[in-house]
Amino acid sequence: MSSRAVKRLLKERGYDELAESSAHIERRERELQAQEQAASDSEESTPPAKANMFDLLMGGDNDESDSDRSEAAIEVKPVAAVEGRRRTKGKKKGKGKKSATAGGEQTMEEFEAELAKLQEHLPEATAVAEDGRAEGGRGRGEALGVVLTEEQQRNRALLVADAKHLDAEAEIRRMFGSAAVKDKGRRVGAASLGKRLTLSHPKANWPAMRAQAGVEMRAADSEAERAGDPTGGSWFVMEHSGRFRSVQTEFLAAVMTHSADGVAAIAHHHPYHVDALLQLSEILKQTGGDFNEAGELVERALYAFEIGFAPRFSAVSGTGRLDFRYVESRTLYLALFRHMQFMARRGCWRTAFEVNKVLLSLDPVMDPYGALLTLDFHALKSRQYEYVGQFVRDWTWSSVDLPNWAYSRALAAFMEGSAAQSRELLVEAILEFPTVVPVLCSKANVGVDDVVLTHPYFQDEVVPDASALTHMQLVVQLFVERHTPLYRTPEVARWMQEGLLLALERIAVDAAPRSKHEAQKRLCTYVIPENISRHVLVADLETLKAGLPEDIRTAESFAFDPLPPRDDVNVYREIMGGERGGLMPGTFEIDGEVYGLEDFEGEGGEGLLQQMMNFLRVRVGGGAADVDDDPGTSSDEAAQ
């Protein structure tokens, strides 16, 4: 079996880190072979036997001759080897292929045996019990060799993001050619910091990052892990450095006083302060500023996050989890959601789709930002029709019994050319979520008789409260607001009409299908889940915000941390005045005294602001550091 096939099988079975290790070993083998060939151009020598990558992974004992050959290859002068490789690049490439096949390949049986042997020696390997949960009470795949159940593998496969499709500029070049991308100069990487970037693509005009930005990731403590997690993922949390906390007090003071200039100043002097970047991006967007600049600020925040990722964390593997309870972690969720929005605004639908999967993978069970409410839409827009049907079939970590997935599955089948199957799926969607029909047909201008739209079956069974929306009404409105453009083409409109007629025939036979009754019973409630409320707050759907419950609309919340969870772990909240809901937005507490925004106006306001910042610095424990130690300091400030 070839090395490439081995790597593919390892990835399919959930051994991503082993796959990466095998890829590294394969590259090392090619380098050693090239060096030996360059050294032996003047004399004939017997080519070394191809090393077994599992022996290298296990650190097993090789025979003395293999060891001697490796040492001899390493002793070859690098410059000479590189020059020789450049002179005979094409020739050696052919030789490499020949020697690879001549050495013999592993059979599937040999591969299975080697894999079983390797698994026995993996550190902290976790066995899976009969009920599908890891033995020892751990439901997460912390260990390198964790064994995933079939269900976990199917779900995880739906979360794996394609790194090559996370580059928006590359997608634009594929669609419109290189001329469509504005050249901002050579891209700068993170090689000097030892990082491989996937979520962000730094530009040459960005401020240089001399060190990490003060947001760092660590593995979650065992006590903090939630019991019974079915995903088999590895959990992490973000942390702020002491210097970052000191700058954060200035940022919080600027936000509490509604000082846009203060936020802009922090982003200028600390160009990789993630909260300031996200807040400034939102200010630009809401004030009609440059949307491209606003999107670039979000990507710069993602860059700062990626530099601080833990070595074992992978944003694209589908197994990296991030504890949403911590305020430091929540900023990454928000940055991904904002980045997804800007990618969709630019028409980079495949990039938005891949970012959407990354966002869902951080906590696929709780889904704090309602990523399931947009994933189907981005899949359809990026023409990933097969993914929609596969997701509905295989996803079990949370409910997809929602209007958007029911209708999108039918539309995906129609776009794939399965006319009969798509009509049947559309009928099922209409019967389960009939209140979608009048709203969608009216908004998408689908030609349907008013008598049909006013049919009692398509109306709400609960008299709505004028001051709020039910759960059903909210998810229906979210679906219609986002998906309407997909139903405005003549072909889809005719397909919708045909499905509606078939649904009416079944309604005539059974006036109250069980599917509608079950959906109404489940979703006709004014108790809106917290993640859906948070989704509405950040989705720029102003018409729906007024329909949220009153306690959500009046809850303490800021743009950089919309609707914190009830089990919030926030060191800054404790500093600024206690528990959730204890203080109204725009108020804060200093030494037992509560101050409001009006206290900053007029004389004495500047002194009070400085007093608050000093107070917060003492409480947060992040005293001022030397400028050279501040990773978020700009070159201009450092020069002063």
N, C-alpha and C positions, 0 to 999 in steps of 0.2 A: 504494500500500500504506500502510495507516495506521501511525502510530507504534507502536501496541500490537502490531500484527502484526510489525513490524520487530524490536521487542524480543523477541518470542517466538521468532522465527527465529534471532536472535543467540544466545539461550540454548540452543536446540536444537543449534546447531553448536559449542557450547563457548565462545562469546565472552561470558562472563558480565560481565567488566569493561566491555566495549563496551556491553552491554545496560544496565548501570547508568548508564554515561555518557549513553546515549541517553535514558534515563528522566530523568536530571537536565536534559538539554537540553530535553526535552519540558516539564518543569515550568517551566523558565526561559522558554520560549516563551509558555506560558499566562500567566505573570506579566507579561511584556512586553505581551501583547495586552490584558490587563485594565487595565494602567496606561494604555495608549494610548486605550482606550475611555473610561476615566474622565476623561482629559484632553480628549477630544473630544466630551463630552456636549453642550457649548454650541455646537459648530459641526460641520458635516459634513466628513468627511475620508475619503480613500481608504484602506481597510484595507491594511496591509502584506502583501506576499506571504509565504507560510509559508516559513520558512528550511529549508534542507536540512540535516538533522542530520549527515550525513556531512561536509558542508563544515565544520560547527562542530567535529566531532571531529578533522578533519584540520588545523584551523587555517588553512584555505584563504582566499584573497583573495576577499572579497565586493565587489560593486560599491559605488561611493561612495554611492549613494542608500540602499542597505540599511544601510550603516554610519551614515549620518546619521540614519536613522530610529531605529536602536537607541540611539544616543547621546541623541536627543531623548526617547525613552521612559525612559531611565535618569534623565534630569534631572527627571522629574516628581516632585513632593514625595511621599515615601512615605506620610505621614499622610493626605494628601488622597486618594491612590490607594486606600489601605486602606479609608477611610471610604466612598469611592464604590463600591468593590467590595462592601462590606457592604450598602449601601442597595439595590443592584440585583443581588443575588446570583443570584436565579432568572432574571432577565431576561438577564443576561450569560452565564449558562451555556448558554442556548439559542442566543445569538448565536455563542458559541464553536463550537458544533457545526456551525452553518450555515457559518461561514467556513472551517472545516476541510474540509468536503466541497466547498465551492465552489472551493477552491484547487487541486483536482485531486490524485489519489493516484498513487503510484508503481506501476507494473506489476511483476510478478515479474522480468521481464527487466531492467528498470531497476535493481531492487534488487540482482540478481546482479552487474550491471556495477559499481555503486557499491561493493559489498562487495569485489569483486576489486581495484578501484582502491585502496580503503582498505588492503587487506591488503599491497599492495606497499610501502606507506609505514610500516607498523607497525615500531616499533623492536625490534630483536633478534628478528624473526620467525624461526621455526624451520620449515624445510621437512621434509617426511616422505619418507623414502626408500622404495624399493619393498618392503623387508622390514618396513616398519611402524615402524622405529625412527627417531628424529630424527637428521638429519645432524649430523656433528661429534661423534658419540659421546654426545650428551646425550639421555637417554630421558625427561626431565622437562620439563613445560611451564612453564618459568620466564617466558618472554617473554609479553607481553600478547597477542600474536596467534598463539600456538602453534596449530598445526594438529594435531588429534587424528585418529587413524585411526578407522575404523568400529568396530573392536573396543574401542578406548579410549572412544569415545563411548557404546557400549552399556553397558560396565561402569560408567562414570562416572554414567550416568543412574540406576543402581541405588543410588548413594551420595548423591544430592542429597536433602537434608533439607528438609522444608516448615517454614519458620520459624514460621508461624502455629500449627503444631501442637506447638511446643516449650514452650508455656505450659500447665503442669499446671492452674492455677486456671481458665484459660479452658476447658479440657476438662471440668473438673468442672461449671462453669456450663452448658456445653452438655448435659451428661448430666442434671443434677439441678436446674438453676436457680440464680439468684444467691444464694438463701438458703442454699445448701449451702456457700458459701465464707465463711470467717470474715474479716471486714473488719479488716485491720491498718492501715488508714489509707492515705493517698495513696502510691502508688509513687514512688520516686525514681529518676531516670534517670541517664545518663552524658553528657548533652548538654554539660555544662560541660567534660568531658574529651574531647569530640569523638568519642565512640564510639557505635556502634549495637549494641545488645545483642540477642542471639538465644538464647543458652544459659541465661542467668540473668535473673531479674526481681526487682530489688532492692526491698525493703520499706522503708517509712518508719521502722520501728523498728530498722533496722540502723544501726550506727555510721557516721558520715559519713566518706567517703574524701576526704581533702584533696588527695591526689596519687596517682600509681600505687603499687601495693602492693609493688613491688620485684621482681616477676616480669615480665620483658619478653621479647618474641619478636623474633628477627632471622632473616633469610634464612640458610640453611645455606651454609657455605663450599663452594666447588666441590670442594676436596680431600676434604671429609667426605662428599660424596654417593656413594652406592653405585652402581656401574656396572651397566648393564643393567636399570634399573628400567623396567618396561613400562607404568606407569600414566599417564605424561604429566602428573604433578602437580608442584606447587611445594613444595619442602622447606624447613622451618623448624626452629629449635631455641629452647628457652626458656633464659633466663639469669637469675641472681640478682644483684641489685645488691649493692654493698659493705655497705650497712646490713642488707639481708636476710641476708647471710651471717653478720654478727655476731649477729643474733638467732637464726639457725639453730644456732649453737653452743650456745646456751642450750637450744634445743629438743632437740638431740641428747643433751645431758647429762641432760635430764629423761627421755628415752626409755630411755637406757642404764641409768638407775637405777630404771626402772619407777615413776616419780613421776607419777601421774595429776594430783595437785594442781599440779605444776610445769607440765604441759602446759596445764591449765586457766588458770593464771596468765599464761602466754605468750599464749594465745588472748584473754584479757581485755585485756592491755596492748597487744597487737598484733593487733587484731581481723581483719586481712586477711592474716595469715601462713598461707599455704595448707597447709603441712604440719601445723601445729598444729591447724587447723580440721578436717582429715581425721582426725587422730589422736584428737581429742576426740570427734568424731562416732562413731568406732568404739568408744571407751570407753563412751559413752552407750548404744550399741546392745548391747554385750556385757554391761553391768551392769544391763540392764533399765530404762534411763532413757527419757526422752521421745523416741519415734521421730520425731515431727514436728520437734522441736528438732534432732535428729541430722541429719535431711534438710536442714534449713535451713542448718546449718553447711556442708554439702557445697555447697549452692547459693551460699553466700557465697564459698566458695573459687573456684567457677566465675566468679563476678562479678570477683574479683580477677584471674583469668587473662584474662578478656575485655578488661578495661581495658588489659592489656599486649599484646594481640594486635597483630601488625604490620599496617600499612594494607592490604597486599596479601593478607593471609590471610583466608579466609572459611571458617568452620566448617561452613557448610551447602551450599557449592558442589560438594562432592565432589572437589575438586582440592587441598585443603590437606593437606600431609603433615607429620608431626612425628617427628623422629629419636628413636626410643625408647632409644637407647644412653645418652643424657644423663639423669642423675638429675633435673635440673630439668624435663625434658620428661615424664618418666614420671609425675610427680604429676598432670598433666592427664589422662593416660590413666586413672589410678585415680579421679580425681574424676568423670569421665564414667561409669565403671563403677558407682561408688557411687550417683551420681545416677539412673542407669537402674534400679538396684535399688529405690531409694526410690520412684520413680515407679510401678514395678510393684506395690510393696506398697500404694500408695494406690489402685490400680486405674486409674491413668492410663496405659492400655496404648498409646494412640496416641503420647503423649509419650515413653514408654519406647522405642517402636519408632523414632521419629525420633532420639532420643539414641543408640540402638544403631547407626544408620547413620552418625552422626557419628563414633562411636568406631571403627568399621571403616574409615572413610575416612582416618583419620590414618596408617594403614599397612596398606592392604588386602592386601598380599602376605604379610607376616610375621604380621599379625594378633596382636599381642603378648598381648592379653587374651582371645583366643578369642571374639571378637564373633560369629563365624559359628555358634557353638554356642547362641546365644540369639536371633539375628535372626529365624529362622523362627518361633520360639515367639511373639515379640512381634508379628510380622506376623499370625499366626493370631488372637491375642487381640484385636488391633485391627481384625480383619476385613479385612485387606489380602490377600485370598486370591489375587487375580490377581498380586500382587507375588511370591508364593512360586514360582509356576510360571515367571514371567518370570526370576526370579533363577537358577533351576536351568538354564534354557535359555541365558541370556546371560552368566553369570558365568564368566570364564576366568582371573582373576588368582590364584586359589588353588582348592584342591580342595573341592568340595561333595559328594564321594562319601562321605557320612557318614549314619549311621542317621537322625538327626533330619531331614535334608533329604529323604531318600527317603520316609519316612513322612509328613512334613508336606506334601510335594507332593501325595501321594494324598489326604490329608485336606482340603487346600485345594480340590482339584477336587470332592470330595464336597460340601463346604459351598457351592460355587458351583452345585450341582445337576447336575453331570456324572456321573451314576451309573455308566454303563458305563466311561467313561474312568478314573474314580477307582478302580474295582475292578481294572482292569488295572494301574494304577500301584501299588496296594496289593499285588497279587500279586508284582510286580517287587521291591518293597521287602522283602517277606517272604522271597523266594527269595535275595536278596542279603544280608540281615541277619536270618537266621532266629532267632538267639539272643535277639532282642528279644521274640519271641512269648510264651514262657512267663513272662518277667519282667513284661511289660506287661499281659498278660491276668490274671495273678494280682494285680497291684497295682491295676488298674482294675476288678476284679471283672467281667471279661468272661466270660460263661458258655461255657466250652470244656471238653470232656471231658478228664480227666486222661490218657487214653491218647494224645490228640493232643499234649498238652504234653510228654509224656515221649518223643515220637518221636525217634529218634536224629538226625534231620536238624536238630532244634532245639536240640541240645546242643553245647557247646564241643568242638572237635576237639583242643584242647590241654589237658592236665591242669593246672589252675590251681595257682599257687604260693599257699599260704595267706597269705603275708606281703605280697603285692602283686597288683595287677590288670594284665592285659594291656591293650594299647592298645584292642583291641576291647571288652573288658569295661568299660573306663572310659567310652568314648563311649556305649556302650549304657546303662550306669547313669545317666550324665548325662541322656540323652534320657528315660529312664523317670521319673527323679525329677522332671524339669521338666514333662513333657508329660502325665503320667497324668491330671490333671483334665480334659483335653480328650477323653478316651476313656471317660468315665464316664456319658455321656448314653445313653439307650436306643437312639437312632437310630444313633449312632456305634458302639455295641457290636454291633448287628445287622449293620452294614456290615462291621465287623471280622470277624465270624463268617463272613459270605459270602465275603470275600476269603481267609480261611484255608482254607475248603473248596476253593476254586478252586486255591489253591497246593498243597494236598495231592494234587489230581488230577494236577498237573504233576510233582510229586515222584514219584508212582507210576510215571509214564512214564520219567522221568530221575532216578534215585536220587541223582545228584550233579551238579546244575546247575552250569555253569561260573561263574555269578555268585557263588555261595557260595565256590567254591574261590579265586577271585581276591580276594574280600574277606578271607577267612581268611588267605591268604598275605600280604596287605598289612598287616593290622592285628593279627594274632596275634603280638605281640612285646611284651616287657617294657620296650622303649625308648619312653618316653612323651615326646612333644614338649614343649618347654619352655613353649610358650604354653598348652597344655592343662593342664599342671601348675599354672601360674600361675592359670588360670581356676578350677580346683578350690579353690585356696587362698583366693581372694577371693569365691567364690560362696556361702559360708555353707552348704556341704554337708559337714557334719562327718563323716558316715558314709563319704564317699569319700576324705577326706584320709588315712585310715589305709591306703588301697590304693595310695598313691603310692610310687614307688621310694624306697629308704632314703636315697639321696644327696640327694633332693629334700626329704624330711622333715627331714633334719639340716642342710641348707644354711643359711648365714647369711642371715637374712631378718627384716624388721620389717614391721609393719602399714602403715607409711607408704611402704614400698618393697618389696613382696613379690616374692621371687625375682628379683633383678636379673639381667640378661642376662650371658652370658659375655664379651661385648665391652663391658662396662660402662665408661662414662666418668663418673667420679664424683669430684669434687674433695674431697668430704667423706670418702670412703673412703680416699683417699690420706693425708689428714690424720690419720685415726683408726687407721691401722695397716696399710696395704699392700694386698695383693691379695685377691681373693675367696677365702674359705675360710681365710685366714691367721689369723683370730681367730674364736673362737666368739661367738655372740650373748651380750651381757652382759659382754664383755671389751673393753678398749681399751688403747692404748699411749701413754705419756707419757714422752718423753725416753728411749726404749728399754726402759722398765719396763712390764710388762703388769699391769693391775689388773683385779680382778673385782668383782662387786656386793658381796661381803662386806667389801671394803675401805672401803665407805661406811658401814658399820654401826658404832655405838659412837663412841668419842671419836676425833676427827680426821677423821671422815667429811665434815663440812661443809667443812673446810679443803681436803681433797683434791678435793672437787667444785669449789670455787672455783679451785683450781690447774689442774684440767682445763679449765675454761671459759676461763681466761686463756691457757692454752697453745693452745687451739683458735683463739681470736681472733687470736693472733699468726700462726699458721700459715695461717689462711684469708685474712688480709689485709683483713678487714672491720672496721676499728676503729669505735669508738663515734662516732656522729654527733649533731649537735644534735637535740633532740627535735622541733623544728619541721620538720626535714628527714626525719623518720621517717614514712613514709606509713602504717605499721602501728600507730602510737601512738594509743591511745584518748584521748578528750577528758578523761577523768578524770586520766590520767597527765600530760597536757600542762598541766593546771591546777595541778599540784603545784609 
